[in-house]
Amino acid sequence: PTPSIPIRPAELLSPGGNAGELGKYGINVGPMLVSWVFRYLNGKVENMIGRDCARQLRKKQKKEKEDLKRARKEARREERRRRQEFGDTSSETDMRDDLVDEVWSGMTPSSNVERSSNQPSEEEIHREADRLAGRLGDID
C-alpha cells in the first residue's frame, strides 16, 4: 500500500488556508516519494556492488601480474642455473640483455632493412598476435 500524501496548491496559496471548492483538488505525492526512495536505494546498492566488482577485478589483475612476475623471475633463475651448469662465463647483465632481446619489440621487420637476429619472423609475429588475442578473449 502506498501512502496518500496530497499537496493541494489552492489551499497553500489562499489566505487563511480555505480555498473552497478548489481546495479539494491536489496532487498525491505519496507514490512519488515511495518510488524516489526505491530508486535512491537501488542506486546505492548498485554503486556498492559496482565498487566491489571493480575491487575484485583489480585484485585479480594484481594477482595475475604477480604470477607473471614470479614466472619471469623463476625463468631468470633457471637460465642462470643452466648457464652455471654448462660453464657459461657471461655476466648477469648479458643475461638480462638476452632476456630483453627475447621479448618481442612489437615492430614489424621491413624488407629493405637488414634484419638482426633478435627480430621475429612474420610467422612468429602472427603466432604472438594469435596468443595475445586468445588472452584478450579470456578477459570477457
C-alpha positions in Angstrom: 0.0 0.0 0.0 1.3 3.4 -0.9 0.7 6.3 1.4 -1.6 9.1 0.4 0.2 12.4 0.9 -1.8 15.1 -1.0 -0.5 18.5 -1.8 -3.3 21.0 -2.5 -1.8 24.1 -4.2 -5.1 26.2 -3.9 -5.1 25.8 -0.1 -1.4 26.7 0.1 -1.9 29.9 -1.9 -5.1 31.1 -0.4 -5.0 33.3 2.7 -6.2 31.5 5.8 -5.9 28.1 4.1 -9.6 27.8 3.0 -9.8 27.7 -0.8 -13.3 26.5 -1.1 -14.1 24.1 -3.9 -10.6 24.4 -5.5 -9.1 23.2 -2.2 -10.3 19.7 -2.9 -8.0 19.3 -5.9 -4.4 18.4 -5.5 -1.5 16.0 -6.3 -0.9 12.8 -4.3 2.9 12.8 -3.8 3.0 9.5 -1.7 3.7 7.2 -4.7 6.3 9.7 -6.0 8.1 9.6 -2.6 8.0 5.8 -2.5 9.4 5.4 -6.0 12.1 8.1 -5.3 13.2 6.2 -2.1 13.3 2.9 -4.0 15.3 4.5 -6.9 17.7 6.1 -4.4 18.3 2.8 -2.5 18.6 0.9 -5.8 21.3 3.3 -6.9 23.2 3.0 -3.6 23.1 -0.8 -3.8 24.2 -0.9 -7.5 27.0 1.5 -6.6 28.2 -0.7 -3.7 28.1 -3.8 -6.0 30.0 -2.0 -8.7 32.7 -0.9 -6.4 33.0 -4.4 -5.1 33.3 -5.8 -8.6 35.9 -3.2 -9.5 37.9 -4.1 -6.4 37.7 -7.8 -7.2 38.8 -7.1 -10.8 41.8 -5.0 -9.6 42.7 -7.8 -7.1 42.5 -10.4 -9.9 44.7 -8.3 -12.2 47.2 -7.7 -9.5 47.4 -11.4 -8.7 47.9 -12.2 -12.4 50.6 -9.6 -12.7 52.4 -11.0 -9.6 52.1 -14.5 -11.0 53.6 -13.3 -14.3 56.4 -11.5 -12.4 57.1 -14.6 -10.4 57.2 -16.8 -13.5 59.7 -14.4 -15.2 61.8 -14.4 -12.0 61.8 -18.2 -12.0 62.7 -18.3 -15.7 65.7 -15.9 -14.9 66.8 -18.2 -12.1 66.5 -21.2 -14.3 68.5 -19.5 -17.0 71.2 -18.6 -14.5 71.3 -22.1 -13.2 71.5 -23.5 -16.7 74.3 -21.2 -17.6 76.3 -22.0 -14.5 75.7 -25.7 -15.1 77.1 -25.5 -18.6 80.0 -23.3 -17.6 79.0 -20.1 -19.4 81.0 -17.1 -18.2 78.5 -14.5 -19.3 77.9 -11.7 -16.8 74.5 -11.2 -15.3 73.9 -8.0 -17.4 74.5 -10.1 -20.5 71.8 -12.4 -19.3 69.4 -9.5 -18.8 70.2 -8.2 -22.3 69.5 -11.7 -23.7 66.1 -11.8 -21.9 65.3 -8.3 -23.2 66.2 -9.4 -26.7 63.8 -12.4 -26.4 60.9 -10.1 -25.7 59.2 -9.1 -28.9 59.6 -5.4 -29.5 56.3 -5.2 -31.5 58.0 -3.7 -34.6 57.4 -5.4 -37.9 60.5 -6.1 -39.9 60.8 -4.2 -43.1 62.0 -5.9 -46.2 64.6 -3.3 -47.3 66.4 -3.2 -44.0 68.8 -6.0 -43.0 67.2 -7.9 -40.1 69.1 -8.6 -37.0 68.9 -12.0 -35.4 66.7 -10.9 -32.5 63.8 -9.6 -34.6 60.9 -12.1 -35.1 59.8 -13.5 -38.4 56.4 -12.8 -39.8 55.2 -16.3 -38.6 56.4 -15.5 -35.1 54.6 -12.2 -35.2 51.3 -13.9 -36.3 51.7 -16.5 -33.6 52.3 -13.8 -30.9 49.2 -11.9 -32.2 47.1 -15.0 -32.0 48.3 -15.8 -28.5 47.6 -12.2 -27.3 44.1 -12.3 -29.0 43.4 -15.5 -27.1 44.4 -13.9 -23.8 42.1 -10.9 -24.6 39.2 -13.4 -25.2 39.8 -14.8 -21.7 39.1 -11.3 -20.1 35.4 -11.5 -21.0 
